[in-house]
Amino acid sequence: MNDYKYAQYILKKYENQPLESFSFSWYNNEHQSYASNTYLMKGSKINNIMFESDWIGYESIHGVQEGVQVLVLLKKSLKKLAELRGKPVVLYFSATEQKHFLNQTRISVQDVKDINEILYKIPESTQEIDFVINSSGGDFKCAFDIVELLQARFKKVTCIVPDFALSAASAICLMNNEIILSANAKIGPIDPLIESYLTKEYISVYTLWQSTEWAMKNYTKHLESHQNYNMDEITKLRKGCSQSIQNIKKIVSLYILIYMFNIKNVTIGKLWLDKWYMPLYMTFNSKGRKAKQVTNFFINWGRDYGHDSFIPHSALYNMGLNIAQVSNEILETMQEISFLSHKYLLKSDSIKIHMNSEGLDMGMSTPSMKRDDSD
């Protein structure tokens, strides 16, 4: 029984039966990779989540032109979401499969350029936009640049997370006006990372800070056995880690205050440039305190539970973030976009998708054959 017939069999067998969850999985022989989507469907039925493009995707899984077919379906799904929401949609979807190196899929300067090009094609009269994002994170400065591009063009930006937005991608969601989450969407902490010049791996700044704390406490004890134990370097590193954390806290809390909590009478420039005004505002203004609390929560979560951990949806709702509730049809379309994007990136050589609901796509770049260690 092939994939398509098996899917039809499952659909018929469980039609109209209530479900706790439904796992939708596939295996790719060419790239030796496995992926799955789990739909949280408590109280729902299997026919609520099965849509035609899933079966088309399964039916064409062995086709030579599948990448092209999936891309056509993806564009249709984006248009469908735009019609349901009544506003243009921009998609930024980064590959997560093991066939790509992590640093090739990170939020980068090229993403800023490609997203800017896509936004340029959207009519100037547009007031609101949906930004669908799937990313494991990347350069925080580039994340801020993306937020600035979006906020400079539109009065309201809603970040839609069908799958996950982690690290700097989480920050993008927090620093815009509204968030829409699927039932299985994952949001992560925003504690900063630093790249090791020796291993080229990314290390939590909190981990480094804790290491320097241990080193300073044990400096005298281990001085004789560690000839390269340089106290000045340790002090500089500790200061740099602390400064990095404080900078992220200051910037993210500022953007949350202005855009997520919609403060009208204060500008970013006023708060950022006046070294006395911002601390006072974040202390004595209720929304200022709230923005600061949200930022601290997202940073401290990484310190306490690890940078790769996920924050429960209940915690996100309890913080008072603008998380919108949408119809089942919109949620299904979000999952469709996620499925088709993953499928396209699995079957093609692209590492990212930049696209708007009008069909313009940019930045579907092919990864290099050797590892790119640039940030």
C-alpha positions as CSV (number, residue, x, y, z in Angstrom):
1,M,0.0,0.0,0.0
2,N,1.5,3.3,-1.0
3,D,1.5,6.5,1.1
4,Y,-1.5,8.0,-0.6
5,K,-3.7,4.9,-0.3
6,Y,-2.6,4.4,3.3
7,A,-3.5,8.0,4.2
8,Q,-7.0,7.5,2.6
9,Y,-7.4,4.3,4.6
10,I,-6.5,6.0,7.9
11,L,-8.9,8.9,7.1
12,K,-11.8,6.6,6.4
13,K,-11.1,4.3,9.4
14,Y,-11.0,7.2,12.0
15,E,-13.4,9.6,10.4
16,N,-15.7,11.4,12.9
17,Q,-13.9,9.7,15.9
18,P,-12.6,12.1,18.6
19,L,-8.8,12.3,18.9
20,E,-6.3,13.3,21.5
21,S,-3.6,13.9,18.9
22,F,-2.6,12.9,15.4
23,S,1.0,12.5,14.3
24,F,1.8,13.1,10.6
25,S,5.2,11.7,9.6
26,W,7.3,10.9,6.6
27,Y,10.7,9.5,5.8
28,N,13.0,10.8,3.1
29,N,15.3,8.1,1.6
30,E,17.4,10.5,-0.4
31,H,18.5,12.7,2.5
32,Q,18.1,10.0,5.2
33,S,16.0,12.3,7.2
34,Y,12.8,11.9,9.2
35,A,10.3,14.6,10.1
36,S,6.8,14.8,11.6
37,N,4.0,17.1,12.6
38,T,1.8,16.4,15.6
39,Y,-1.6,18.0,15.6
40,L,-3.1,18.5,19.1
41,M,-6.7,17.6,18.4
42,K,-8.4,16.9,21.8
43,G,-12.1,17.0,21.2
44,S,-11.7,17.2,17.4
45,K,-11.9,14.7,14.6
46,I,-9.4,13.6,12.0
47,N,-11.4,15.1,9.1
48,N,-10.9,18.5,10.7
49,I,-7.2,18.5,10.0
50,M,-6.9,16.6,6.8
51,F,-6.8,18.9,3.8
52,E,-6.3,18.2,0.1
53,S,-2.7,19.4,-0.1
54,D,-1.5,16.8,2.4
55,W,-2.7,14.1,0.1
56,I,-1.3,15.8,-2.9
57,G,2.0,16.0,-1.1
58,Y,1.9,12.3,-0.3
59,E,0.8,11.4,-3.8
60,S,3.7,13.2,-5.4
61,I,6.3,12.2,-2.8
62,H,8.2,10.1,-5.3
63,G,7.8,12.5,-8.2
64,V,10.9,14.1,-9.8
65,Q,9.2,17.6,-9.9
66,E,7.8,17.4,-6.3
67,G,9.8,20.5,-5.2
68,V,8.1,22.6,-7.9
69,Q,4.6,21.1,-7.1
70,V,5.0,21.8,-3.4
71,L,6.1,25.4,-4.1
72,V,3.0,26.0,-6.1
73,L,0.8,24.6,-3.3
74,L,2.7,26.7,-0.8
75,K,2.0,29.9,-2.7
76,K,-1.7,28.9,-2.8
77,S,-1.7,28.4,0.9
78,L,-0.2,31.8,1.6
79,K,-2.8,33.4,-0.6
80,K,-5.5,31.5,1.3
81,L,-4.2,32.7,4.6
82,A,-4.0,36.3,3.3
83,E,-7.7,36.0,2.2
84,L,-8.8,34.6,5.6
85,R,-6.9,37.3,7.5
86,G,-7.7,40.1,5.2
87,K,-4.1,41.3,5.0
88,P,-0.8,40.5,3.1
89,V,1.4,37.6,4.4
90,V,5.2,37.4,4.4
91,L,6.8,34.0,5.0
92,Y,10.3,33.5,6.5
93,F,10.9,29.8,6.8
94,S,14.3,28.4,7.7
95,A,15.4,24.8,7.2
96,T,15.9,22.7,10.4
97,E,16.8,19.4,8.9
98,Q,20.3,17.9,9.6
99,K,21.3,18.1,5.9
100,H,22.1,21.8,6.6
101,F,24.6,23.3,8.9
102,L,23.1,25.3,11.7
103,N,25.0,28.5,10.9
104,Q,23.7,28.4,7.3
105,T,20.1,28.6,8.5
106,R,20.6,31.3,11.1
107,I,19.0,34.8,10.9
108,S,21.5,36.8,8.9
109,V,22.2,40.0,7.0
110,Q,21.0,38.4,3.8
111,D,17.6,37.7,5.4
112,V,17.3,41.4,6.2
113,K,18.0,42.2,2.6
114,D,15.6,39.6,1.2
115,I,12.7,40.5,3.6
116,N,13.2,44.2,2.7
117,E,12.9,43.3,-1.0
118,I,9.7,41.5,-0.4
119,L,8.2,44.3,1.8
120,Y,9.1,46.8,-1.0
121,K,6.7,44.9,-3.3
122,I,3.7,45.3,-0.9
123,P,1.5,48.4,-1.7
124,E,2.4,51.5,0.4
125,S,-1.2,51.9,1.5
126,T,-1.0,48.6,3.5
127,Q,-1.5,49.2,7.2
128,E,-1.3,45.7,8.6
129,I,0.7,42.5,7.8
130,D,1.1,38.9,9.0
131,F,4.7,37.7,9.3
132,V,4.9,33.9,9.3
133,I,8.2,32.8,10.9
134,N,10.0,29.5,11.4
135,S,13.5,29.8,12.7
136,S,15.9,28.4,15.3
137,G,17.4,31.9,15.8
138,G,20.5,33.7,14.7
139,D,22.1,37.2,14.8
140,F,20.2,39.4,17.3
141,K,21.2,42.6,15.5
142,C,19.7,41.2,12.3
143,A,16.5,40.3,14.3
144,F,16.3,43.9,15.5
145,D,16.8,45.1,11.9
146,I,13.9,42.8,10.7
147,V,11.6,44.3,13.4
148,E,12.6,47.8,12.4
149,L,11.8,47.0,8.7
150,L,8.4,45.7,9.6
151,Q,7.5,48.5,12.1
152,A,8.7,51.2,9.8
153,R,6.2,50.1,7.1
154,F,3.1,48.9,9.0
155,K,1.0,50.0,11.9
156,K,0.4,46.5,13.1
157,V,2.6,43.4,12.6
158,T,1.3,40.0,13.7
159,C,3.9,37.2,14.0
160,I,2.5,33.8,13.2
161,V,4.3,30.7,14.5
162,P,3.0,27.5,13.0
163,D,6.0,25.4,14.2
164,F,8.7,27.2,16.2
165,A,10.5,30.5,16.7
166,L,13.5,30.2,19.0
167,S,16.2,32.5,20.4
168,A,16.4,35.6,18.1
169,A,13.2,34.5,16.3
170,S,11.4,34.5,19.7
171,A,12.6,38.1,20.1
172,I,11.2,39.0,16.8
173,C,7.8,37.8,17.9
174,L,8.0,39.6,21.2
175,M,9.0,42.9,19.7
176,N,6.1,43.2,17.3
177,N,2.4,43.9,18.0
178,E,0.7,40.5,18.1
179,I,1.4,36.8,18.1
180,I,-0.6,33.8,16.7
181,L,0.5,30.3,17.9
182,S,-0.6,26.9,16.6
183,A,-1.3,24.3,19.2
184,N,2.2,22.8,18.8
185,A,4.1,26.1,18.3
186,K,7.3,26.4,20.2
187,I,8.7,29.6,21.6
188,G,12.1,29.6,23.3
189,P,14.2,31.8,25.6
190,I,16.2,34.8,24.4
191,D,19.4,34.6,26.5
192,P,22.3,35.6,24.2
193,L,24.8,33.2,22.8
194,I,28.4,33.7,21.8
195,E,30.5,31.8,19.2
196,S,33.6,30.0,20.4
197,Y,36.6,31.0,18.3
198,L,38.0,27.5,19.0
199,T,35.1,25.1,18.4
200,K,32.9,27.4,16.3
201,E,30.0,26.3,18.5
202,Y,27.6,28.7,20.2
203,I,27.8,28.9,23.9
204,S,25.3,30.6,26.3
205,V,26.6,33.8,27.7
206,Y,25.2,32.7,31.1
207,T,27.3,29.6,30.9
208,L,30.4,31.7,30.3
209,W,29.5,34.1,33.1
210,Q,29.1,31.3,35.5
211,S,32.4,29.9,34.4
212,T,34.2,33.2,35.1
213,E,32.5,33.3,38.5
214,W,33.9,29.9,39.4
215,A,37.3,31.0,38.0
216,M,37.4,34.2,40.1
217,K,36.5,32.3,43.3
218,N,39.2,29.7,42.7
219,Y,41.9,32.0,41.3
220,T,44.3,31.8,44.2
221,K,43.8,28.1,44.8
222,H,44.6,27.1,41.2
223,L,47.1,29.8,40.3
224,E,50.2,27.6,40.7
225,S,48.7,24.7,38.6
226,H,47.4,26.9,35.8
227,Q,50.2,29.0,34.3
228,N,47.9,30.5,31.7
229,Y,45.3,31.6,34.3
230,N,45.0,35.3,33.4
231,M,42.9,37.2,35.9
232,D,42.6,40.3,33.7
233,E,41.2,38.3,30.8
234,I,38.7,36.6,33.1
235,T,37.6,39.9,34.4
236,K,37.1,41.3,30.9
237,L,35.2,38.2,29.8
238,R,32.9,38.4,32.8
239,K,32.3,42.1,32.2
240,G,31.5,41.4,28.5
241,C,29.1,38.7,29.4
242,S,27.3,40.9,31.9
243,Q,27.1,43.8,29.4
244,S,25.7,41.5,26.6
245,I,22.9,40.3,28.9
246,Q,22.1,43.9,30.0
247,N,22.0,45.1,26.4
248,I,19.6,42.4,25.3
249,K,17.4,43.2,28.3
250,K,17.3,46.9,27.6
251,I,16.6,46.6,23.8
252,V,14.0,43.8,24.0
253,S,12.1,45.4,26.9
254,L,12.0,48.7,25.0
255,Y,10.6,47.2,21.9
256,I,8.0,45.1,23.9
257,L,6.9,48.3,25.6
258,I,6.5,50.3,22.4
259,Y,5.1,47.7,20.1
260,M,3.6,44.7,22.0
261,F,2.1,46.9,24.8
262,N,1.4,49.8,22.4
263,I,2.7,52.8,24.3
264,K,1.7,55.8,22.2
265,N,3.2,58.8,24.0
266,V,6.8,57.7,24.3
267,T,9.3,57.2,21.5
268,I,12.1,54.7,21.3
269,G,14.6,57.5,20.8
270,K,13.5,59.2,24.0
271,L,13.8,56.1,26.1
272,W,17.0,54.9,24.5
273,L,19.0,58.1,24.5
274,D,18.0,59.4,28.0
275,K,19.9,57.3,30.5
276,W,17.7,58.5,33.4
277,Y,14.3,58.5,31.7
278,M,14.2,54.8,30.7
279,P,15.1,53.3,34.1
280,L,12.5,55.5,35.8
281,Y,9.8,54.7,33.2
282,M,10.5,50.9,33.5
283,T,10.2,51.2,37.3
284,F,7.2,53.5,37.8
285,N,5.0,52.9,34.7
286,S,2.9,49.7,34.9
287,K,3.5,48.8,31.3
288,G,7.1,49.5,31.7
289,R,7.4,47.1,34.6
290,K,5.4,44.6,32.7
291,A,7.8,44.8,29.7
292,K,10.8,44.4,31.9
293,Q,9.3,41.4,33.6
294,V,8.5,39.7,30.3
295,T,12.1,40.3,29.1
296,N,13.6,39.0,32.3
297,F,11.4,35.9,32.2
298,F,12.5,35.0,28.6
299,I,16.2,35.6,29.4
300,N,16.2,33.9,32.8
301,W,14.4,30.9,31.4
302,G,17.4,30.1,29.2
303,R,19.7,30.5,32.3
304,D,17.5,28.1,34.4
305,Y,16.4,25.5,31.8
306,G,18.9,25.8,28.9
307,H,18.8,27.8,25.7
308,D,17.3,24.9,23.7
309,S,14.3,24.6,26.0
310,F,10.7,25.6,25.2
311,I,8.4,27.9,27.2
312,P,5.0,26.5,27.9
313,H,2.0,28.2,26.3
314,S,0.4,28.7,29.7
315,A,3.3,30.8,30.7
316,L,3.1,32.9,27.5
317,Y,-0.6,33.6,28.1
318,N,-0.1,34.5,31.8
319,M,2.4,37.2,30.9
320,G,-0.3,39.3,29.2
321,L,1.3,39.2,25.7
322,N,-1.0,40.0,22.8
323,I,-1.7,36.4,21.7
324,A,-4.6,36.3,19.3
325,Q,-7.2,33.5,19.1
326,V,-8.1,32.5,15.5
327,S,-10.5,30.2,13.8
328,N,-9.8,26.5,13.1
329,E,-9.6,27.3,9.4
330,I,-6.7,29.7,10.0
331,L,-4.9,27.2,12.3
332,E,-5.3,24.5,9.6
333,T,-3.9,26.8,7.0
334,M,-0.9,27.6,9.2
335,Q,-0.2,23.9,9.6
336,E,-0.5,23.5,5.8
337,I,2.1,26.3,5.2
338,S,4.4,24.6,7.7
339,F,4.0,21.2,6.2
340,L,4.6,22.4,2.6
341,S,7.6,24.6,3.6
342,H,9.3,21.7,5.4
343,K,8.5,19.5,2.4
344,Y,10.0,21.9,-0.1
345,L,13.2,22.4,1.9
346,L,13.6,18.6,2.4
347,K,13.3,17.9,-1.3
348,S,15.2,20.9,-2.7
349,D,18.6,22.4,-2.1
350,S,17.3,25.6,-0.6
351,I,17.9,26.4,3.0
352,K,15.4,29.2,3.5
353,I,12.1,30.5,2.0
354,H,11.3,34.2,1.8
355,M,8.0,34.8,0.1
356,N,4.9,37.0,0.2
357,S,1.3,36.1,-0.5
358,E,1.5,37.7,-3.9
359,G,3.9,35.0,-4.9
360,L,7.2,36.9,-4.9
361,D,10.0,34.8,-3.5
362,M,13.5,35.8,-2.6
363,G,16.6,34.2,-1.0
364,M,15.9,30.5,-1.8
365,S,19.6,30.0,-1.6
366,T,21.6,26.8,-2.0
367,P,24.0,25.9,0.8
368,S,27.7,25.7,0.0
369,M,29.4,22.3,-0.2
370,K,31.7,23.1,2.7
371,R,30.9,24.5,6.1
372,D,30.4,28.2,6.3
373,D,31.6,29.4,9.7
374,S,30.7,33.0,9.3
375,D,28.0,34.3,11.6
